């Protein structure tokens, strides 16, 4: 009856409008106006900033904590792990990135209309940051004709894919334009609280743009060494780049309903947090150099194995508290965290019968078959805790605050870029000085600067004048920002990562596959991009659109494999 009533009312209103057409027609325009909407031609750029900046930073950190952290072997997961542990990056859509770019394009249009250099510079910087990530991860992509889907030209509605070289060139050109705009920009009219990175500080934005330029000049250094050399030397000479950890480009997580640290995106769900485990590759590096960041990144195992050759069984089916047997083999995750923090739990095993890792910090080897069972876990399963493997440090269970930040680029990364440039013989100061400055900046970032002197005295940390050492320390410093280490690995082959036994190929993957949206809706354009990918011996059954195919930047090279 309710539906019938609505239908009759609609017919009656339609009849009234037909009888009094002129009067009703006059009201239609008013009825179609959303009183709460914002006219894109009049929107204040201040209103656009928070969404663009937050989405960009959070998307970047999501990569750096999730799939790319698995790829560079910072972490592994013990449940829902195919993308993280096994490079299952099929149908990896980029819709979220292009959504950011559409909003950012509106920001640029409004900034031009208002003749505002500051907002133009921000928009070009963020455009470069987002497109840089897109081409880093996929290769060729819509660029020159992108973001014009509202135009009648079909070529703009279904844009062609630009060559990766064109995109990197465009990223660099836009960043240079942004720097030039910041030179004379004013922050008059800018709401500082809406600039989530720098509170309206023009100089900070200029340093950020120049630091991104350093990143992308180094990215193309093997393909265009002369361009990279000139660009990096000029920026170093200017001094306008991020030099200290206090200048890092970061987004704070406040812990609000829509602003929760990335490992807590399912609030109050410990299963989600428990899936994150240390990777043994990373643990070996941190323990081998007595790295003070170890306990900042990871928690020690909840229950430590103790070898006892006199044990009559392979392992005890109970745990011990301060050496005394208990009647349980495990506690619930919340019990360990909330009730037994700081207690000494152990469990004995006979090394003649079974082999377990009895270190205080233990990681999952990369790409193993049943990660939830590793190292004698008595309660395996999707998302359950493994008391014999290290998880993220407890601070990463928080919803925000402290060290829980999205870090877009840091002083540590910049100094390691300059250290590598110096090793190439470029005029950017001392490689050794930048190397140690990179380490110090990273230790400051994670609150471990008090351990600096002792740390750099380690034999494997003392500067040895090698690119491998620089990139290895840069890999450690890229914790939660693994996208950069992933790019470095592909470019240099360092650190020398080894794919795990269940990896579909015996080497680490290189790129994301294109998403189904492109195949279904832009098939004529994607074909050119596929033709430009280089098949490798590891491309497998995916054809050219494989995680193991090479885009332009890595074609003709023997790295990383």
Buried (B, 14 or more C-beta within 10 A) or exposed (E): EEEEEEEEEEEEEEEEBEEEEEEBEEEEEEEEEEEEEEEEEEBBBBEBBBBBBBBBBBBBBBBBBBBBBBBBBBBBBBBEBBBBBBBBBBEBBBEBBBBBBBBBBBBBBBBEEEEBBBBBBBBBBBBBBBBBBBBBBBBBBBBEBBBBEEEEEEEBBBBBBBBBBBBBBBBBEBBBBBBBBBEEBEBEEBBEEBBBBBEBBBEBBBBBBBBBBBBBBBBBBBBBEEBBBEBBBEBBEEEBBBBBBEBBBBBBBBBEEEBBBBBBBEEEEBBBBBBBBBBBBBBBBBBEBBBBBBBBBBBBBBBBBBEEEEBEEBBBEBBBBEEEEEEEBBBBBEEBBEEEEEEEBBBBBBBEEEEBBBBEBBBBBBBBEEBBBBBBBBBBEEBBBBBBBBBBBEBBBBBBEEBBBBBBBBBBBBBBBBBBBBBBEBEBBEBBBBBBBBBBBBBBBBBBBEBBEEBBEEEEBEBEEEBEBBBBBBBBBBBBBBBBBBBBBBBBBBBEBBBBEBBBBEBBBBBBBBBEEBBEEBEEBBEEBBEBBBBBEBBBEBEBBBBBBBBBBBBEBEEBB
